[in-house]
């Protein structure tokens, strides 16, 4: 699918939204890139991470700015620290676990899909989603949960 070529656009990061103890911030919205790319920042205030999931239609890039993370991509696991990055191709099951007490990640999705809406919806939940709510939330935003989060 070919996206329209965007013009150069300056965007200021949005106000961070709380997602449990963590915060999410949109740094470059899909609307500024013709839906080709979305860039976000995550500030983790506690160890943890998402369930094993996949994006059938999007590639994803993670950049670790601070902290230590264990990533699973397919059957492989990788330890990432500040300055490391990881490309995750579409369709490959993946997850991560923040190992340090705090951490900061940037992540990019291409094409952008509905990821911005996903994080806004996640921030509006009154607490951690039940497994049923999580499956629905992921599916409604173009993802599929295929396993549990990484254990300690």
Chimera marker file (.cmm) of the C-alpha trace (Angstrom):
<marker_set name="trace">
<marker id="1" x="0.000" y="0.000" z="0.000" r="1" g="1" b="0" radius="0.5"/>
<marker id="2" x="1.461" y="3.351" z="-1.004" r="1" g="1" b="0" radius="0.5"/>
<marker id="3" x="0.893" y="6.287" z="1.320" r="1" g="1" b="0" radius="0.5"/>
<marker id="4" x="0.762" y="9.900" z="0.194" r="1" g="1" b="0" radius="0.5"/>
<marker id="5" x="4.076" y="11.714" z="0.474" r="1" g="1" b="0" radius="0.5"/>
<marker id="6" x="3.820" y="14.070" z="3.459" r="1" g="1" b="0" radius="0.5"/>
<marker id="7" x="5.315" y="17.500" z="3.563" r="1" g="1" b="0" radius="0.5"/>
<marker id="8" x="7.848" y="18.298" z="6.280" r="1" g="1" b="0" radius="0.5"/>
<marker id="9" x="5.999" y="19.030" z="9.519" r="1" g="1" b="0" radius="0.5"/>
<marker id="10" x="7.179" y="20.061" z="12.938" r="1" g="1" b="0" radius="0.5"/>
<marker id="11" x="5.402" y="18.367" z="15.798" r="1" g="1" b="0" radius="0.5"/>
<marker id="12" x="5.840" y="18.962" z="19.509" r="1" g="1" b="0" radius="0.5"/>
<marker id="13" x="5.474" y="15.942" z="21.779" r="1" g="1" b="0" radius="0.5"/>
<marker id="14" x="2.046" y="15.594" z="23.369" r="1" g="1" b="0" radius="0.5"/>
<marker id="15" x="1.362" y="15.715" z="27.088" r="1" g="1" b="0" radius="0.5"/>
<marker id="16" x="2.274" y="12.313" z="28.582" r="1" g="1" b="0" radius="0.5"/>
<marker id="17" x="-0.634" y="10.000" z="29.421" r="1" g="1" b="0" radius="0.5"/>
<marker id="18" x="-0.557" y="7.696" z="32.440" r="1" g="1" b="0" radius="0.5"/>
<marker id="19" x="-0.716" y="3.966" z="31.687" r="1" g="1" b="0" radius="0.5"/>
<marker id="20" x="-0.688" y="2.403" z="35.150" r="1" g="1" b="0" radius="0.5"/>
<marker id="21" x="2.516" y="3.605" z="36.820" r="1" g="1" b="0" radius="0.5"/>
<marker id="22" x="4.113" y="4.342" z="33.421" r="1" g="1" b="0" radius="0.5"/>
<marker id="23" x="3.641" y="7.171" z="30.909" r="1" g="1" b="0" radius="0.5"/>
<marker id="24" x="3.197" y="7.208" z="27.141" r="1" g="1" b="0" radius="0.5"/>
<marker id="25" x="3.867" y="10.205" z="24.917" r="1" g="1" b="0" radius="0.5"/>
<marker id="26" x="3.277" y="10.715" z="21.210" r="1" g="1" b="0" radius="0.5"/>
<marker id="27" x="6.346" y="12.295" z="19.643" r="1" g="1" b="0" radius="0.5"/>
<marker id="28" x="5.500" y="12.203" z="15.917" r="1" g="1" b="0" radius="0.5"/>
<marker id="29" x="1.879" y="11.490" z="14.988" r="1" g="1" b="0" radius="0.5"/>
<marker id="30" x="0.808" y="9.435" z="12.023" r="1" g="1" b="0" radius="0.5"/>
<marker id="31" x="-1.162" y="12.410" z="10.721" r="1" g="1" b="0" radius="0.5"/>
<marker id="32" x="2.149" y="14.239" z="10.175" r="1" g="1" b="0" radius="0.5"/>
<marker id="33" x="3.600" y="11.416" z="8.066" r="1" g="1" b="0" radius="0.5"/>
<marker id="34" x="0.679" y="10.451" z="5.856" r="1" g="1" b="0" radius="0.5"/>
<marker id="35" x="0.177" y="7.407" z="8.128" r="1" g="1" b="0" radius="0.5"/>
<marker id="36" x="3.590" y="6.065" z="7.090" r="1" g="1" b="0" radius="0.5"/>
<marker id="37" x="5.155" y="6.298" z="10.556" r="1" g="1" b="0" radius="0.5"/>
<marker id="38" x="4.320" y="6.964" z="14.193" r="1" g="1" b="0" radius="0.5"/>
<marker id="39" x="6.928" y="7.637" z="16.914" r="1" g="1" b="0" radius="0.5"/>
<marker id="40" x="6.203" y="7.276" z="20.610" r="1" g="1" b="0" radius="0.5"/>
<marker id="41" x="8.032" y="7.380" z="23.933" r="1" g="1" b="0" radius="0.5"/>
<marker id="42" x="7.479" y="5.149" z="26.964" r="1" g="1" b="0" radius="0.5"/>
<marker id="43" x="8.709" y="5.946" z="30.465" r="1" g="1" b="0" radius="0.5"/>
<marker id="44" x="8.543" y="2.785" z="32.563" r="1" g="1" b="0" radius="0.5"/>
<marker id="45" x="8.314" y="3.332" z="36.316" r="1" g="1" b="0" radius="0.5"/>
<marker id="46" x="8.172" y="-0.348" z="37.262" r="1" g="1" b="0" radius="0.5"/>
<marker id="47" x="9.410" y="-3.659" z="35.865" r="1" g="1" b="0" radius="0.5"/>
<marker id="48" x="6.999" y="-5.407" z="33.511" r="1" g="1" b="0" radius="0.5"/>
<marker id="49" x="5.857" y="-5.527" z="29.921" r="1" g="1" b="0" radius="0.5"/>
<marker id="50" x="3.103" y="-6.465" z="27.477" r="1" g="1" b="0" radius="0.5"/>
<marker id="51" x="1.880" y="-9.939" z="26.556" r="1" g="1" b="0" radius="0.5"/>
<marker id="52" x="3.469" y="-11.759" z="23.639" r="1" g="1" b="0" radius="0.5"/>
<marker id="53" x="1.748" y="-10.309" z="20.584" r="1" g="1" b="0" radius="0.5"/>
<marker id="54" x="2.140" y="-9.586" z="16.905" r="1" g="1" b="0" radius="0.5"/>
<marker id="55" x="1.332" y="-6.883" z="14.404" r="1" g="1" b="0" radius="0.5"/>
<marker id="56" x="0.319" y="-8.500" z="11.103" r="1" g="1" b="0" radius="0.5"/>
<marker id="57" x="0.612" y="-5.258" z="9.135" r="1" g="1" b="0" radius="0.5"/>
<marker id="58" x="3.326" y="-3.209" z="10.856" r="1" g="1" b="0" radius="0.5"/>
<marker id="59" x="7.054" y="-3.262" z="11.424" r="1" g="1" b="0" radius="0.5"/>
<marker id="60" x="8.248" y="-1.957" z="14.785" r="1" g="1" b="0" radius="0.5"/>
<marker id="61" x="11.516" y="-0.467" z="16.007" r="1" g="1" b="0" radius="0.5"/>
<marker id="62" x="12.492" y="-0.109" z="19.672" r="1" g="1" b="0" radius="0.5"/>
<marker id="63" x="15.238" y="2.213" z="20.879" r="1" g="1" b="0" radius="0.5"/>
<marker id="64" x="16.328" y="1.961" z="24.516" r="1" g="1" b="0" radius="0.5"/>
<marker id="65" x="17.151" y="5.367" z="25.967" r="1" g="1" b="0" radius="0.5"/>
<marker id="66" x="17.515" y="4.291" z="29.589" r="1" g="1" b="0" radius="0.5"/>
<marker id="67" x="17.318" y="1.090" z="31.611" r="1" g="1" b="0" radius="0.5"/>
<marker id="68" x="17.582" y="-2.581" z="30.754" r="1" g="1" b="0" radius="0.5"/>
<marker id="69" x="15.078" y="-4.693" z="28.819" r="1" g="1" b="0" radius="0.5"/>
<marker id="70" x="14.763" y="-8.315" z="27.776" r="1" g="1" b="0" radius="0.5"/>
<marker id="71" x="13.060" y="-8.664" z="24.394" r="1" g="1" b="0" radius="0.5"/>
<marker id="72" x="11.634" y="-11.776" z="22.821" r="1" g="1" b="0" radius="0.5"/>
<marker id="73" x="11.336" y="-11.807" z="19.035" r="1" g="1" b="0" radius="0.5"/>
<marker id="74" x="10.059" y="-15.146" z="17.768" r="1" g="1" b="0" radius="0.5"/>
<marker id="75" x="12.110" y="-17.808" z="19.584" r="1" g="1" b="0" radius="0.5"/>
<marker id="76" x="15.073" y="-15.502" z="20.265" r="1" g="1" b="0" radius="0.5"/>
<marker id="77" x="15.689" y="-13.342" z="23.331" r="1" g="1" b="0" radius="0.5"/>
<marker id="78" x="17.898" y="-10.257" z="23.459" r="1" g="1" b="0" radius="0.5"/>
<marker id="79" x="19.107" y="-8.113" z="26.358" r="1" g="1" b="0" radius="0.5"/>
<marker id="80" x="19.020" y="-4.408" z="25.443" r="1" g="1" b="0" radius="0.5"/>
<marker id="81" x="20.501" y="-1.462" z="27.314" r="1" g="1" b="0" radius="0.5"/>
<marker id="82" x="20.669" y="2.286" z="26.712" r="1" g="1" b="0" radius="0.5"/>
<marker id="83" x="21.774" y="2.973" z="23.145" r="1" g="1" b="0" radius="0.5"/>
<marker id="84" x="20.597" y="-0.397" z="21.782" r="1" g="1" b="0" radius="0.5"/>
<marker id="85" x="17.838" y="-0.764" z="19.198" r="1" g="1" b="0" radius="0.5"/>
<marker id="86" x="15.848" y="-3.649" z="17.784" r="1" g="1" b="0" radius="0.5"/>
<marker id="87" x="13.871" y="-4.058" z="14.554" r="1" g="1" b="0" radius="0.5"/>
<marker id="88" x="10.823" y="-6.327" z="14.779" r="1" g="1" b="0" radius="0.5"/>
<marker id="89" x="9.318" y="-7.311" z="11.430" r="1" g="1" b="0" radius="0.5"/>
<marker id="90" x="5.566" y="-7.516" z="11.018" r="1" g="1" b="0" radius="0.5"/>
<marker id="91" x="3.979" y="-10.854" z="11.786" r="1" g="1" b="0" radius="0.5"/>
<marker id="92" x="6.666" y="-11.972" z="14.268" r="1" g="1" b="0" radius="0.5"/>
<marker id="93" x="5.468" y="-12.596" z="17.844" r="1" g="1" b="0" radius="0.5"/>
<marker id="94" x="7.313" y="-10.340" z="20.275" r="1" g="1" b="0" radius="0.5"/>
<marker id="95" x="7.292" y="-8.819" z="23.732" r="1" g="1" b="0" radius="0.5"/>
<marker id="96" x="9.644" y="-7.239" z="26.216" r="1" g="1" b="0" radius="0.5"/>
<marker id="97" x="10.157" y="-6.983" z="29.934" r="1" g="1" b="0" radius="0.5"/>
<marker id="98" x="11.644" y="-3.949" z="31.633" r="1" g="1" b="0" radius="0.5"/>
<marker id="99" x="14.213" y="-5.380" z="34.043" r="1" g="1" b="0" radius="0.5"/>
<marker id="100" x="15.419" y="-2.150" z="35.661" r="1" g="1" b="0" radius="0.5"/>
<marker id="101" x="13.412" y="-0.170" z="38.211" r="1" g="1" b="0" radius="0.5"/>
<marker id="102" x="12.860" y="2.564" z="35.619" r="1" g="1" b="0" radius="0.5"/>
<marker id="103" x="13.424" y="2.802" z="31.896" r="1" g="1" b="0" radius="0.5"/>
<marker id="104" x="12.752" y="4.793" z="28.767" r="1" g="1" b="0" radius="0.5"/>
<marker id="105" x="11.980" y="3.459" z="25.303" r="1" g="1" b="0" radius="0.5"/>
<marker id="106" x="11.116" y="5.030" z="21.997" r="1" g="1" b="0" radius="0.5"/>
<marker id="107" x="9.183" y="2.955" z="19.533" r="1" g="1" b="0" radius="0.5"/>
<marker id="108" x="8.258" y="3.452" z="15.913" r="1" g="1" b="0" radius="0.5"/>
<marker id="109" x="5.534" y="1.778" z="13.898" r="1" g="1" b="0" radius="0.5"/>
<marker id="110" x="5.455" y="1.668" z="10.119" r="1" g="1" b="0" radius="0.5"/>
<marker id="111" x="2.907" y="1.998" z="8.752" r="1" g="1" b="0" radius="0.5"/>
<marker id="112" x="1.359" y="3.735" z="11.761" r="1" g="1" b="0" radius="0.5"/>
<marker id="113" x="-1.855" y="1.730" z="11.894" r="1" g="1" b="0" radius="0.5"/>
<marker id="114" x="-4.011" y="2.340" z="14.979" r="1" g="1" b="0" radius="0.5"/>
<marker id="115" x="-1.216" y="2.285" z="17.552" r="1" g="1" b="0" radius="0.5"/>
<marker id="116" x="-1.776" y="5.851" z="18.742" r="1" g="1" b="0" radius="0.5"/>
<marker id="117" x="-5.419" y="5.036" z="19.443" r="1" g="1" b="0" radius="0.5"/>
<marker id="118" x="-4.347" y="1.863" z="21.257" r="1" g="1" b="0" radius="0.5"/>
<marker id="119" x="-2.210" y="3.721" z="23.783" r="1" g="1" b="0" radius="0.5"/>
<marker id="120" x="-4.877" y="6.381" z="24.336" r="1" g="1" b="0" radius="0.5"/>
<marker id="121" x="-7.451" y="3.621" z="24.979" r="1" g="1" b="0" radius="0.5"/>
<marker id="122" x="-5.020" y="1.853" z="27.329" r="1" g="1" b="0" radius="0.5"/>
<marker id="123" x="-4.524" y="5.074" z="29.302" r="1" g="1" b="0" radius="0.5"/>
<marker id="124" x="-8.289" y="5.375" z="29.803" r="1" g="1" b="0" radius="0.5"/>
<marker id="125" x="-8.676" y="2.010" z="31.557" r="1" g="1" b="0" radius="0.5"/>
<marker id="126" x="-9.253" y="2.206" z="35.325" r="1" g="1" b="0" radius="0.5"/>
<marker id="127" x="-6.496" y="-0.348" z="35.948" r="1" g="1" b="0" radius="0.5"/>
<marker id="128" x="-4.657" y="-3.228" z="34.274" r="1" g="1" b="0" radius="0.5"/>
<marker id="129" x="-6.890" y="-4.901" z="31.695" r="1" g="1" b="0" radius="0.5"/>
<marker id="130" x="-8.305" y="-8.350" z="32.339" r="1" g="1" b="0" radius="0.5"/>
<marker id="131" x="-7.139" y="-10.970" z="29.810" r="1" g="1" b="0" radius="0.5"/>
<marker id="132" x="-10.483" y="-10.662" z="27.997" r="1" g="1" b="0" radius="0.5"/>
<marker id="133" x="-10.278" y="-6.869" z="27.787" r="1" g="1" b="0" radius="0.5"/>
<marker id="134" x="-6.633" y="-7.062" z="26.667" r="1" g="1" b="0" radius="0.5"/>
<marker id="135" x="-7.466" y="-9.491" z="23.832" r="1" g="1" b="0" radius="0.5"/>
<marker id="136" x="-10.291" y="-7.233" z="22.645" r="1" g="1" b="0" radius="0.5"/>
<marker id="137" x="-8.218" y="-4.048" z="22.961" r="1" g="1" b="0" radius="0.5"/>
<marker id="138" x="-5.315" y="-5.543" z="20.995" r="1" g="1" b="0" radius="0.5"/>
<marker id="139" x="-7.626" y="-6.974" z="18.297" r="1" g="1" b="0" radius="0.5"/>
<marker id="140" x="-9.513" y="-3.685" z="17.941" r="1" g="1" b="0" radius="0.5"/>
<marker id="141" x="-6.187" y="-1.998" z="17.121" r="1" g="1" b="0" radius="0.5"/>
<marker id="142" x="-4.833" y="-4.498" z="14.591" r="1" g="1" b="0" radius="0.5"/>
<marker id="143" x="-2.791" y="-6.782" z="16.886" r="1" g="1" b="0" radius="0.5"/>
<marker id="144" x="-3.158" y="-10.290" z="18.247" r="1" g="1" b="0" radius="0.5"/>
<marker id="145" x="-2.105" y="-11.565" z="21.679" r="1" g="1" b="0" radius="0.5"/>
<marker id="146" x="-0.426" y="-14.945" z="21.196" r="1" g="1" b="0" radius="0.5"/>
<marker id="147" x="1.065" y="-15.625" z="24.647" r="1" g="1" b="0" radius="0.5"/>
<marker id="148" x="1.769" y="-14.331" z="28.136" r="1" g="1" b="0" radius="0.5"/>
<marker id="149" x="4.164" y="-11.563" z="29.183" r="1" g="1" b="0" radius="0.5"/>
<marker id="150" x="7.768" y="-12.528" z="29.894" r="1" g="1" b="0" radius="0.5"/>
<marker id="151" x="8.274" y="-13.818" z="33.428" r="1" g="1" b="0" radius="0.5"/>
<marker id="152" x="10.833" y="-12.356" z="35.834" r="1" g="1" b="0" radius="0.5"/>
<link id1="1" id2="2" r="1" g="1" b="0" radius="0.2"/>
<link id1="2" id2="3" r="1" g="1" b="0" radius="0.2"/>
<link id1="3" id2="4" r="1" g="1" b="0" radius="0.2"/>
<link id1="4" id2="5" r="1" g="1" b="0" radius="0.2"/>
<link id1="5" id2="6" r="1" g="1" b="0" radius="0.2"/>
<link id1="6" id2="7" r="1" g="1" b="0" radius="0.2"/>
<link id1="7" id2="8" r="1" g="1" b="0" radius="0.2"/>
<link id1="8" id2="9" r="1" g="1" b="0" radius="0.2"/>
<link id1="9" id2="10" r="1" g="1" b="0" radius="0.2"/>
<link id1="10" id2="11" r="1" g="1" b="0" radius="0.2"/>
<link id1="11" id2="12" r="1" g="1" b="0" radius="0.2"/>
<link id1="12" id2="13" r="1" g="1" b="0" radius="0.2"/>
<link id1="13" id2="14" r="1" g="1" b="0" radius="0.2"/>
<link id1="14" id2="15" r="1" g="1" b="0" radius="0.2"/>
<link id1="15" id2="16" r="1" g="1" b="0" radius="0.2"/>
<link id1="16" id2="17" r="1" g="1" b="0" radius="0.2"/>
<link id1="17" id2="18" r="1" g="1" b="0" radius="0.2"/>
<link id1="18" id2="19" r="1" g="1" b="0" radius="0.2"/>
<link id1="19" id2="20" r="1" g="1" b="0" radius="0.2"/>
<link id1="20" id2="21" r="1" g="1" b="0" radius="0.2"/>
<link id1="21" id2="22" r="1" g="1" b="0" radius="0.2"/>
<link id1="22" id2="23" r="1" g="1" b="0" radius="0.2"/>
<link id1="23" id2="24" r="1" g="1" b="0" radius="0.2"/>
<link id1="24" id2="25" r="1" g="1" b="0" radius="0.2"/>
<link id1="25" id2="26" r="1" g="1" b="0" radius="0.2"/>
<link id1="26" id2="27" r="1" g="1" b="0" radius="0.2"/>
<link id1="27" id2="28" r="1" g="1" b="0" radius="0.2"/>
<link id1="28" id2="29" r="1" g="1" b="0" radius="0.2"/>
<link id1="29" id2="30" r="1" g="1" b="0" radius="0.2"/>
<link id1="30" id2="31" r="1" g="1" b="0" radius="0.2"/>
<link id1="31" id2="32" r="1" g="1" b="0" radius="0.2"/>
<link id1="32" id2="33" r="1" g="1" b="0" radius="0.2"/>
<link id1="33" id2="34" r="1" g="1" b="0" radius="0.2"/>
<link id1="34" id2="35" r="1" g="1" b="0" radius="0.2"/>
<link id1="35" id2="36" r="1" g="1" b="0" radius="0.2"/>
<link id1="36" id2="37" r="1" g="1" b="0" radius="0.2"/>
<link id1="37" id2="38" r="1" g="1" b="0" radius="0.2"/>
<link id1="38" id2="39" r="1" g="1" b="0" radius="0.2"/>
<link id1="39" id2="40" r="1" g="1" b="0" radius="0.2"/>
<link id1="40" id2="41" r="1" g="1" b="0" radius="0.2"/>
<link id1="41" id2="42" r="1" g="1" b="0" radius="0.2"/>
<link id1="42" id2="43" r="1" g="1" b="0" radius="0.2"/>
<link id1="43" id2="44" r="1" g="1" b="0" radius="0.2"/>
<link id1="44" id2="45" r="1" g="1" b="0" radius="0.2"/>
<link id1="45" id2="46" r="1" g="1" b="0" radius="0.2"/>
<link id1="46" id2="47" r="1" g="1" b="0" radius="0.2"/>
<link id1="47" id2="48" r="1" g="1" b="0" radius="0.2"/>
<link id1="48" id2="49" r="1" g="1" b="0" radius="0.2"/>
<link id1="49" id2="50" r="1" g="1" b="0" radius="0.2"/>
<link id1="50" id2="51" r="1" g="1" b="0" radius="0.2"/>
<link id1="51" id2="52" r="1" g="1" b="0" radius="0.2"/>
<link id1="52" id2="53" r="1" g="1" b="0" radius="0.2"/>
<link id1="53" id2="54" r="1" g="1" b="0" radius="0.2"/>
<link id1="54" id2="55" r="1" g="1" b="0" radius="0.2"/>
<link id1="55" id2="56" r="1" g="1" b="0" radius="0.2"/>
<link id1="56" id2="57" r="1" g="1" b="0" radius="0.2"/>
<link id1="57" id2="58" r="1" g="1" b="0" radius="0.2"/>
<link id1="58" id2="59" r="1" g="1" b="0" radius="0.2"/>
<link id1="59" id2="60" r="1" g="1" b="0" radius="0.2"/>
<link id1="60" id2="61" r="1" g="1" b="0" radius="0.2"/>
<link id1="61" id2="62" r="1" g="1" b="0" radius="0.2"/>
<link id1="62" id2="63" r="1" g="1" b="0" radius="0.2"/>
<link id1="63" id2="64" r="1" g="1" b="0" radius="0.2"/>
<link id1="64" id2="65" r="1" g="1" b="0" radius="0.2"/>
<link id1="65" id2="66" r="1" g="1" b="0" radius="0.2"/>
<link id1="66" id2="67" r="1" g="1" b="0" radius="0.2"/>
<link id1="67" id2="68" r="1" g="1" b="0" radius="0.2"/>
<link id1="68" id2="69" r="1" g="1" b="0" radius="0.2"/>
<link id1="69" id2="70" r="1" g="1" b="0" radius="0.2"/>
<link id1="70" id2="71" r="1" g="1" b="0" radius="0.2"/>
<link id1="71" id2="72" r="1" g="1" b="0" radius="0.2"/>
<link id1="72" id2="73" r="1" g="1" b="0" radius="0.2"/>
<link id1="73" id2="74" r="1" g="1" b="0" radius="0.2"/>
<link id1="74" id2="75" r="1" g="1" b="0" radius="0.2"/>
<link id1="75" id2="76" r="1" g="1" b="0" radius="0.2"/>
<link id1="76" id2="77" r="1" g="1" b="0" radius="0.2"/>
<link id1="77" id2="78" r="1" g="1" b="0" radius="0.2"/>
<link id1="78" id2="79" r="1" g="1" b="0" radius="0.2"/>
<link id1="79" id2="80" r="1" g="1" b="0" radius="0.2"/>
<link id1="80" id2="81" r="1" g="1" b="0" radius="0.2"/>
<link id1="81" id2="82" r="1" g="1" b="0" radius="0.2"/>
<link id1="82" id2="83" r="1" g="1" b="0" radius="0.2"/>
<link id1="83" id2="84" r="1" g="1" b="0" radius="0.2"/>
<link id1="84" id2="85" r="1" g="1" b="0" radius="0.2"/>
<link id1="85" id2="86" r="1" g="1" b="0" radius="0.2"/>
<link id1="86" id2="87" r="1" g="1" b="0" radius="0.2"/>
<link id1="87" id2="88" r="1" g="1" b="0" radius="0.2"/>
<link id1="88" id2="89" r="1" g="1" b="0" radius="0.2"/>
<link id1="89" id2="90" r="1" g="1" b="0" radius="0.2"/>
<link id1="90" id2="91" r="1" g="1" b="0" radius="0.2"/>
<link id1="91" id2="92" r="1" g="1" b="0" radius="0.2"/>
<link id1="92" id2="93" r="1" g="1" b="0" radius="0.2"/>
<link id1="93" id2="94" r="1" g="1" b="0" radius="0.2"/>
<link id1="94" id2="95" r="1" g="1" b="0" radius="0.2"/>
<link id1="95" id2="96" r="1" g="1" b="0" radius="0.2"/>
<link id1="96" id2="97" r="1" g="1" b="0" radius="0.2"/>
<link id1="97" id2="98" r="1" g="1" b="0" radius="0.2"/>
<link id1="98" id2="99" r="1" g="1" b="0" radius="0.2"/>
<link id1="99" id2="100" r="1" g="1" b="0" radius="0.2"/>
<link id1="100" id2="101" r="1" g="1" b="0" radius="0.2"/>
<link id1="101" id2="102" r="1" g="1" b="0" radius="0.2"/>
<link id1="102" id2="103" r="1" g="1" b="0" radius="0.2"/>
<link id1="103" id2="104" r="1" g="1" b="0" radius="0.2"/>
<link id1="104" id2="105" r="1" g="1" b="0" radius="0.2"/>
<link id1="105" id2="106" r="1" g="1" b="0" radius="0.2"/>
<link id1="106" id2="107" r="1" g="1" b="0" radius="0.2"/>
<link id1="107" id2="108" r="1" g="1" b="0" radius="0.2"/>
<link id1="108" id2="109" r="1" g="1" b="0" radius="0.2"/>
<link id1="109" id2="110" r="1" g="1" b="0" radius="0.2"/>
<link id1="110" id2="111" r="1" g="1" b="0" radius="0.2"/>
<link id1="111" id2="112" r="1" g="1" b="0" radius="0.2"/>
<link id1="112" id2="113" r="1" g="1" b="0" radius="0.2"/>
<link id1="113" id2="114" r="1" g="1" b="0" radius="0.2"/>
<link id1="114" id2="115" r="1" g="1" b="0" radius="0.2"/>
<link id1="115" id2="116" r="1" g="1" b="0" radius="0.2"/>
<link id1="116" id2="117" r="1" g="1" b="0" radius="0.2"/>
<link id1="117" id2="118" r="1" g="1" b="0" radius="0.2"/>
<link id1="118" id2="119" r="1" g="1" b="0" radius="0.2"/>
<link id1="119" id2="120" r="1" g="1" b="0" radius="0.2"/>
<link id1="120" id2="121" r="1" g="1" b="0" radius="0.2"/>
<link id1="121" id2="122" r="1" g="1" b="0" radius="0.2"/>
<link id1="122" id2="123" r="1" g="1" b="0" radius="0.2"/>
<link id1="123" id2="124" r="1" g="1" b="0" radius="0.2"/>
<link id1="124" id2="125" r="1" g="1" b="0" radius="0.2"/>
<link id1="125" id2="126" r="1" g="1" b="0" radius="0.2"/>
<link id1="126" id2="127" r="1" g="1" b="0" radius="0.2"/>
<link id1="127" id2="128" r="1" g="1" b="0" radius="0.2"/>
<link id1="128" id2="129" r="1" g="1" b="0" radius="0.2"/>
<link id1="129" id2="130" r="1" g="1" b="0" radius="0.2"/>
<link id1="130" id2="131" r="1" g="1" b="0" radius="0.2"/>
<link id1="131" id2="132" r="1" g="1" b="0" radius="0.2"/>
<link id1="132" id2="133" r="1" g="1" b="0" radius="0.2"/>
<link id1="133" id2="134" r="1" g="1" b="0" radius="0.2"/>
<link id1="134" id2="135" r="1" g="1" b="0" radius="0.2"/>
<link id1="135" id2="136" r="1" g="1" b="0" radius="0.2"/>
<link id1="136" id2="137" r="1" g="1" b="0" radius="0.2"/>
<link id1="137" id2="138" r="1" g="1" b="0" radius="0.2"/>
<link id1="138" id2="139" r="1" g="1" b="0" radius="0.2"/>
<link id1="139" id2="140" r="1" g="1" b="0" radius="0.2"/>
<link id1="140" id2="141" r="1" g="1" b="0" radius="0.2"/>
<link id1="141" id2="142" r="1" g="1" b="0" radius="0.2"/>
<link id1="142" id2="143" r="1" g="1" b="0" radius="0.2"/>
<link id1="143" id2="144" r="1" g="1" b="0" radius="0.2"/>
<link id1="144" id2="145" r="1" g="1" b="0" radius="0.2"/>
<link id1="145" id2="146" r="1" g="1" b="0" radius="0.2"/>
<link id1="146" id2="147" r="1" g="1" b="0" radius="0.2"/>
<link id1="147" id2="148" r="1" g="1" b="0" radius="0.2"/>
<link id1="148" id2="149" r="1" g="1" b="0" radius="0.2"/>
<link id1="149" id2="150" r="1" g="1" b="0" radius="0.2"/>
<link id1="150" id2="151" r="1" g="1" b="0" radius="0.2"/>
<link id1="151" id2="152" r="1" g="1" b="0" radius="0.2"/>
</marker_set>
